Amino acid sequence: MARGKPDLAALEARIGHVFKDKALLRWALTHVSAATQRPDSYERLEFLGDRVLGLAVAHMIFESFADESEGVLSRRLAALVRKETCAEVSESWAIGPYIRLGEGEAQTGGRKKRAILGDICEAIIGAVFLDGGAEAAEAVVRAAFGPKMHEAGRSLRDAKTALQEWAQARRLAPPRYRLVTRSGPDHAPSFELAVEIEGFEAAVGAGASKRIAEQAAAAAFMAREGVQE
């Protein structure tokens, strides 16, 4: 094995799928900062994998929670397919050393950025789908996400949803999210957003996307005010 090029076989073993076409796995691990052109990055596979993940998780929870209503199933689905959970799966696969990054992104800790880890998890699922079909992709999803269905303390709501429901229960206006700053290059932006609820001090969160920053701001607000998810 060449220095600086980890053996893909070890990663395949953790994912639970041996690729017939190794190029698909390499594609799923290629960040836009390392791509010759944008289509060469994992973004298209991420798009596909997001849909494959949603269907596989929906099938899994439909079977596992036969007595639950559509509303509860929907919350379970949202909790399992959100980027934060995908990032946890990538961490369990230990994909950091395998990610192909441009020099600038690598120097700024791209291998540990949860936004990138979440995206690559979905891209890998998309790659498995293309390489082995729906059955292979669902097997990978069940192995990685199945145990998380029953983890104690895992919230069925994301922070934004929990905060909005908290505000509604108190007859407050819905939370408003405001962009504070945007920094960094186009391939690795950083956002800082504030969440505002009338009568309360704003709370600020940061992340590699507006969505992640909004979630962080909502979580910061709830932590400060003692709101339970």
C-alpha positions in Angstrom: 0.0 0.0 0.0 1.5 3.3 -1.0 2.1 6.0 1.6 -0.8 8.4 2.0 -3.2 6.1 0.1 -5.1 3.9 2.6 -6.3 0.5 1.5 -9.9 0.7 0.3 -10.5 -2.9 1.3 -10.5 -1.9 4.9 -13.0 0.8 4.3 -15.2 -1.6 2.2 -15.2 -4.0 5.1 -16.5 -1.3 7.5 -19.1 -0.1 5.0 -20.2 -3.7 4.4 -19.9 -3.7 0.6 -17.1 -4.7 -1.7 -17.2 -2.6 -4.8 -17.0 -4.3 -8.2 -16.2 -0.8 -9.6 -13.7 0.8 -7.2 -13.9 4.1 -9.2 -17.4 4.6 -7.7 -16.1 4.5 -4.2 -13.2 6.9 -5.1 -15.8 9.2 -6.7 -17.9 9.2 -3.5 -14.8 10.2 -1.5 -13.8 13.2 -3.7 -14.6 16.6 -2.4 -15.2 19.4 -4.8 -11.9 21.0 -3.7 -10.1 18.0 -5.1 -12.1 17.6 -8.3 -10.9 18.6 -11.7 -14.4 19.8 -12.5 -17.5 20.0 -10.3 -19.2 16.8 -11.7 -16.1 14.8 -10.7 -16.9 15.5 -7.0 -19.2 13.5 -4.8 -22.1 15.9 -5.1 -24.1 14.0 -7.8 -23.7 10.7 -5.8 -24.8 12.6 -2.7 -28.0 13.6 -4.5 -28.7 10.0 -5.4 -27.7 8.6 -2.0 -29.9 11.0 -0.1 -33.0 9.5 -1.9 -31.8 5.9 -1.6 -31.2 6.5 2.2 -34.6 8.0 2.7 -36.3 5.0 1.0 -34.2 2.4 2.9 -34.8 4.0 6.2 -38.5 4.5 5.6 -38.7 0.7 4.8 -36.7 -0.1 7.9 -38.8 1.9 10.4 -42.1 0.9 8.7 -41.2 -2.7 9.5 -39.8 -2.1 13.0 -42.5 0.2 14.4 -45.7 -1.5 13.1 -48.0 0.2 15.7 -46.8 3.8 15.2 -48.7 6.5 13.4 -47.5 8.2 10.2 -46.6 11.3 12.2 -44.2 9.4 14.5 -42.8 7.4 11.6 -42.1 10.7 9.8 -40.2 12.1 12.9 -38.2 8.9 13.2 -37.3 9.2 9.5 -36.2 12.8 9.8 -34.1 12.0 12.8 -32.3 9.1 11.1 -31.6 10.7 7.7 -30.4 14.2 8.8 -26.9 15.2 8.2 -25.8 14.9 11.8 -26.7 11.2 11.8 -25.0 10.6 8.5 -21.9 12.2 9.9 -22.0 9.8 12.8 -22.1 6.9 10.4 -19.1 8.3 8.4 -17.2 8.5 11.7 -18.1 4.9 12.5 -16.7 4.0 9.1 -13.6 6.0 9.8 -13.6 7.6 6.4 -11.5 10.6 7.3 -8.1 9.4 5.9 -9.8 8.3 2.7 -11.4 11.6 1.7 -9.8 13.3 -1.3 -9.5 17.0 -0.5 -7.8 20.0 -2.0 -4.8 21.3 -0.1 -6.7 24.3 1.4 -9.6 22.2 2.6 -7.3 19.6 4.0 -5.4 22.2 6.0 -8.6 23.6 7.5 -9.6 20.3 8.9 -11.9 19.1 6.2 -11.5 15.4 7.1 -13.3 16.1 10.4 -16.0 18.6 9.2 -19.3 17.1 10.0 -20.9 18.7 6.9 -18.5 16.9 4.6 -18.7 13.6 6.6 -22.5 13.7 6.3 -22.4 14.4 2.6 -19.9 11.6 1.9 -22.0 9.1 3.8 -24.9 9.8 1.4 -22.5 9.7 -1.6 -21.2 6.3 -0.5 -24.8 5.0 -0.2 -25.4 6.3 -3.7 -22.2 4.6 -5.0 -23.3 1.3 -3.4 -26.7 1.6 -5.1 -25.0 2.1 -8.5 -22.5 -0.7 -7.9 -24.8 -3.3 -6.4 -28.4 -2.2 -6.7 -31.1 -1.4 -4.3 -30.8 -4.5 -2.2 -27.1 -3.9 -1.6 -27.7 -0.3 -0.7 -30.5 -1.2 1.8 -28.2 -3.8 3.4 -25.6 -1.1 4.0 -28.2 1.3 5.4 -29.7 -1.3 7.7 -26.3 -2.2 9.1 -25.2 1.4 9.7 -28.5 3.1 10.7 -30.5 0.2 12.2 -28.8 0.3 15.6 -29.4 4.1 15.8 -33.2 3.5 15.7 -33.1 2.2 19.2 -30.4 4.4 20.8 -31.5 5.8 24.2 -31.9 9.5 24.2 -31.9 10.0 20.4 -34.4 12.8 19.8 -37.0 12.3 17.1 -37.0 16.0 16.3 -34.2 18.3 15.1 -33.4 21.5 17.0 -35.3 23.8 14.6 -38.4 21.7 14.8 -38.2 21.5 18.6 -37.7 25.2 18.9 -40.6 26.0 16.6 -42.9 23.7 18.5 -41.8 25.3 21.8 -42.6 28.8 20.4 -46.0 27.7 19.1 -46.9 26.1 22.4 -46.3 29.5 24.0 -48.2 31.4 21.3 -45.0 33.1 20.2 -44.2 34.2 16.7 -42.2 31.6 14.8 -38.4 31.8 15.2 -36.7 33.9 12.5 -33.2 33.1 11.2 -30.8 35.8 10.1 -27.5 35.5 8.4 -24.8 37.2 10.4 -21.7 36.4 8.4 -20.5 34.3 5.5 -16.8 33.6 5.1 -14.4 31.2 3.4 -14.0 30.1 -0.2 -16.9 28.9 -2.3 -15.9 25.3 -1.9 -15.6 25.5 1.9 -17.9 28.3 3.1 -18.7 29.0 6.8 -21.9 30.6 7.9 -23.0 32.2 11.1 -26.7 32.7 11.7 -28.8 34.1 14.5 -32.2 32.8 15.6 -34.6 35.5 17.0 -37.8 35.1 19.0 -39.6 38.2 20.1 -38.9 38.8 23.8 -35.7 36.8 23.9 -32.1 37.5 23.3 -30.9 36.1 19.9 -28.7 33.0 19.8 -26.0 32.4 17.3 -24.8 29.2 15.6 -22.2 28.4 13.0 -21.7 25.7 10.4 -20.5 24.8 6.9 -24.0 25.4 5.5 -26.9 27.7 6.4 -29.0 24.7 7.4 -26.3 23.4 9.8 -25.8 27.0 11.2 -29.6 27.3 11.7 -29.7 24.0 13.6 -26.7 25.1 15.7 -28.4 28.4 16.5 -31.7 26.7 17.5 -29.7 24.3 19.7 -27.9 27.2 21.4 -31.1 29.0 22.1 -32.7 25.9 23.6 -29.6 25.1 25.7 -29.6 28.7 27.1 -33.3 28.8 27.8 -33.5 25.2 29.2 -35.8 24.0 26.4 -35.9 20.2 26.2 -35.9 18.6 22.8 
